[in-house]
Amino acid sequence: QKIKNNIAYSYAKAPVILLSS
């Protein structure tokens, strides 16, 4: 379940990184 949570966190962070670029 930790890995699943990590993936969800990465997906949540992705849009922020794209907007920051």
DSSP file (Angstrom, degrees, kcal/mol; ACC not computed):
  #  RESIDUE AA STRUCTURE BP1 BP2  ACC     N-H-->O    O-->H-N    N-H-->O    O-->H-N    TCO  KAPPA ALPHA  PHI   PSI    X-CA   Y-CA   Z-CA
    1    1 A Q     >        0   0    0      0, 0.0     4,-2.3     0, 0.0     5,-0.2   0.000 360.0 360.0 360.0 -26.9    0.0    0.0    0.0
    2    2 A K  H  >  +     0   0    0      1,-0.2     4,-2.2     2,-0.2     5,-0.1   0.912 360.0  49.7 -63.8 -39.7    2.9    2.3    0.5
    3    3 A I  H  > S+     0   0    0      2,-0.2     4,-2.3     1,-0.2    -1,-0.2   0.919 109.3  51.6 -65.0 -42.1    3.9    2.0   -3.1
    4    4 A K  H  > S+     0   0    0      1,-0.2     4,-2.3     2,-0.2    -1,-0.2   0.920 110.2  49.2 -59.2 -43.9    0.3    2.8   -4.2
    5    5 A N  H  X S+     0   0    0     -4,-2.3     4,-2.3     1,-0.2    -1,-0.2   0.885 108.8  53.4 -63.4 -39.0    0.3    5.9   -2.0
    6    6 A N  H  X S+     0   0    0     -4,-2.2     4,-2.3     2,-0.2    -1,-0.2   0.905 108.7  49.1 -63.3 -41.7    3.6    7.0   -3.5
    7    7 A I  H  X S+     0   0    0     -4,-2.3     4,-2.4     2,-0.2    -2,-0.2   0.925 110.9  49.7 -64.0 -44.4    2.2    6.7   -7.0
    8    8 A A  H  X S+     0   0    0     -4,-2.3     4,-2.0     1,-0.2    -1,-0.2   0.894 110.8  50.8 -61.5 -39.1   -0.9    8.7   -6.1
    9    9 A Y  H  X S+     0   0    0     -4,-2.3     4,-1.8     2,-0.2    -1,-0.2   0.905 109.1  50.9 -65.5 -40.9    1.4   11.4   -4.5
   10   10 A S  H  X S+     0   0    0     -4,-2.3     4,-1.9     1,-0.2    -2,-0.2   0.917 110.3  49.1 -63.0 -43.0    3.5   11.5   -7.7
   11   11 A Y  H  < S+     0   0    0     -4,-2.4    -1,-0.2     1,-0.2    -2,-0.2   0.864 110.2  51.5 -64.7 -35.3    0.4   12.0   -9.9
   12   12 A A  H  < S+     0   0    0     -4,-2.0     4,-0.5     1,-0.2    -1,-0.2   0.837 113.0  45.7 -70.3 -31.3   -0.9   14.7   -7.5
   13   13 A K  H  X S+     0   0    0     -4,-1.8     4,-2.0     1,-0.2     3,-0.4   0.777  95.0  77.7 -80.9 -27.5    2.5   16.5   -7.8
   14   14 A A  H  X S+     0   0    0     -4,-1.9     4,-2.3     1,-0.2     5,-0.2   0.898  92.1  48.9 -52.5 -51.6    2.8   16.2  -11.6
   15   15 A P  H  > S+     0   0    0      0, 0.0     4,-2.4     0, 0.0    -1,-0.2   0.867 109.5  54.1 -59.3 -35.6    0.4   19.0  -12.5
   16   16 A V  H  > S+     0   0    0     -4,-0.5     4,-2.0    -3,-0.4    -2,-0.2   0.916 109.1  47.6 -64.6 -41.9    2.1   21.4  -10.1
   17   17 A I  H  X S+     0   0    0     -4,-2.0     4,-1.6     1,-0.2    -1,-0.2   0.907 112.1  50.1 -64.8 -40.8    5.5   20.7  -11.8
   18   18 A L  H  < S+     0   0    0     -4,-2.3    -2,-0.2     1,-0.2    -1,-0.2   0.886 112.0  47.3 -66.1 -38.1    3.9   21.2  -15.2
   19   19 A L  H  < S+     0   0    0     -4,-2.4    -1,-0.2     1,-0.2    -2,-0.2   0.838 109.3  54.4 -72.0 -31.5    2.4   24.5  -14.1
   20   20 A S  H  <        0   0    0     -4,-2.0    -1,-0.2     1,-0.2    -2,-0.2   0.829 360.0 360.0 -71.2 -31.9    5.7   25.7  -12.6
   21   21 A S     <        0   0    0     -4,-1.6    -1,-0.2    -5,-0.1    -2,-0.1   0.524 360.0 360.0 -58.7 360.0    7.7   25.1  -15.8
